[in-house]
Amino acid sequence: MSTAQPKKFSPPPVRDKVAAVVRRLLDKKGVDIVALDLAGENTLYDAVVICGARSVRHGQGLADYLLESAPEDCLEYLRMEGHAVGSWILLDFNEVVVHIFQTESREMFRLEDMWPWAPTLVDTGREKR
C-alpha cells in the first residue's frame, strides 16, 4: 500500500513562469525582451529569457527585482552570476534561465542566434532577427 499523499497544488507550467518573468522585466523597463521555448531540446532548462538593460545599475535592478519576486511567481531560484560587474547577469530559476545584458555584450554574444528554430513563448513585440 502506498503512503504517498496527494499533491495539494502543482507548480505552474513553464509558460506561466516565463510570462511572469517577462511581466516583471517589463514592469522595470527591460529592453528588447525575448522569451524562447527550448522544452525537449535542452536537458538543462525549458526556456530562456533574454533582456537588455540601459545601464549596469538598471541591469542589477532588474535582476534584484526578479530575485525578490521569485517566490511569488513560483520560481525556484538556484543561482545568479555576473551581478557585481553587470554587463551580463544570469539568473538560474531551474527550468527558466534569464540573461540580462548591456547592449554591447548582447550584440557580441548574440544568444538568440543559438536557437533560431525556437518558438517564442511570450509576444513582447520584438521581431526575430
KAJOCOR-V342396 format. One record per backbone hydrogen bond with DSSP energy under -1.0 kcal/mol. NH is the residue of the N-H (numbers start at 0). CO is the residue of the C=O. If there is no record, write none. Layout:
[[NH;CO] [NH;CO]]
//
This chain:
[[16;12] [17;13] [18;14] [19;15] [20;16] [21;17] [22;18] [23;19] [24;20] [25;21] [26;22] [27;23] [28;25] [29;24] [30;51] [33;49] [35;47] [36;118] [37;45] [40;37] [41;37] [45;94] [46;94] [47;35] [48;96] [49;33] [50;98] [51;30] [52;100] [58;54] [59;55] [60;56] [61;57] [62;58] [63;59] [64;60] [65;61] [66;62] [67;63] [68;64] [72;68] [73;70] [74;69] [77;91] [78;91] [80;89] [85;81] [88;99] [89;80] [90;97] [91;78] [92;95] [94;92] [96;46] [97;90] [98;48] [99;88] [100;50] [101;86] [105;101] [106;102] [107;103] [108;104] [109;105] [112;109] [113;110] [114;111] [117;114] [120;34]]
//
